Amino acid sequence: MTSISYSLTPISTLKPEFLANPEFGKQCSDHMFCASFQNGQWSNHRIVPYGKIEFFPSMLSLHYGQSVFEGMKAFRMKDGSISVFRPNTHFNRFNRSLERMCMPTVSEAMFMDGLTALLKTDHQWVPSNPGSSLYLRPFCFASESRLKIKISDEYQFIILTSPAGKYFGKPYRLKVETHFTRTAEGGTGYAKCAGNYGSSYYPVKMANEEGFDQVIWTDARDHQYIDEAGMMNIMFVAEGKLITPSLNTAILAGVTRDSILTLARDWGMEVEERRISVAELDRQLSKGTITEAFGTGTAAVVAPIATIRIGNKDHSIPAPDHNAFQNKAASMLHDIRTGITPDHHGWNYIISQ
Ligand SMILES: Cc1ncc(COP(=O)(O)O)c(C=O)c1O
């Protein structure tokens, strides 16, 4: 059991409107969990009021990018309790990211005890409107102050939480990106490190200027195979099969991706995790054999794709009706997370209050 000190805010900043229709990421809850790494170990585990933190401008993460994060969600269940969706899977991915960036891993006890203590402290911040949740953001950054390029000897681990409303994005218009890359095989794509997001901004800004919402990343070497869709994994339904790119070191192993593939297999659907070439995608979209295309991720769960541009050709994909696989998978995940449907896979981590 991790020993945690508490310094609580005397006045909560929670207002009813923060939970009624929260704008994603705008408002953080009253407290945060922090721990510091010094002299080779994590210590000073604490719950403190959410607020400014002070470091030197020479801290290494600002200059050389040792910074990783996770994104997961807590839900209000139908009996009023709180469940966190697959925190162990997020914990494992967090440590894989830390290892890739030469940062110290965290123990499962610290990660889970910190998360549990924070959710117990700020339990009233978990919204209960259908489709809403409390977004959880564990992150870690190098905090040693030194201008020299080096692996930091000091780090901070923090968990923030922020209410999130139901996702109402319009269907995506995407462009297959064949010039820019986000990452490459052997690079950091499988790690959730800050630099991957910074490197995406420019290509996505260019795509936005051409009228697209996001890009579909392709392999960095030949731009012939599909990797991901922006900040989501990508899936297709073709002739009744669920098809998605197999994982490689350039792709983030999405927790939503894994959950949806598991549900599809539970339902007896044929699932193919394999390389998908841009040429095959072009062919299948032209023939109309792809009946669904969607992104998967913690923020949206599933995000329908309406248009995919390949070269100078725009392919339209029909809007999903309520029988569409993506809608059935999204509502099954909602029902599991909120306790409406039994959690056969043990995905919910229940916070007892
Ligand atoms: C690059 C990238 N790919 C995929 C995903 C989807 O991952 P998950 O389902 O774990 O949210 C995310 C979101 O975190 C992402 O940032």
The ligand as a Gaussian input file, in Angstrom:
#p B3LYP/6-31G(d) Opt

LIG

0 1
 C       -1.753000       8.085000     -31.650000
 C       -2.921000       7.412000     -31.009000
 N       -3.376000       6.256000     -31.525000
 C       -4.397000       5.588000     -30.969000
 C       -5.055000       6.077000     -29.853000
 C       -6.175000       5.291000     -29.236000
 O       -5.742000       4.705000     -28.028000
 P       -6.758000       4.388000     -26.861000
 O       -7.842000       3.557000     -27.433000
 O       -5.961000       3.654000     -25.845000
 O       -7.263000       5.708000     -26.368000
 C       -4.639000       7.292000     -29.294000
 C       -5.296000       7.823000     -28.112000
 O       -4.788000       7.737000     -27.055000
 C       -3.534000       7.969000     -29.874000
 O       -3.096000       9.122000     -29.359000

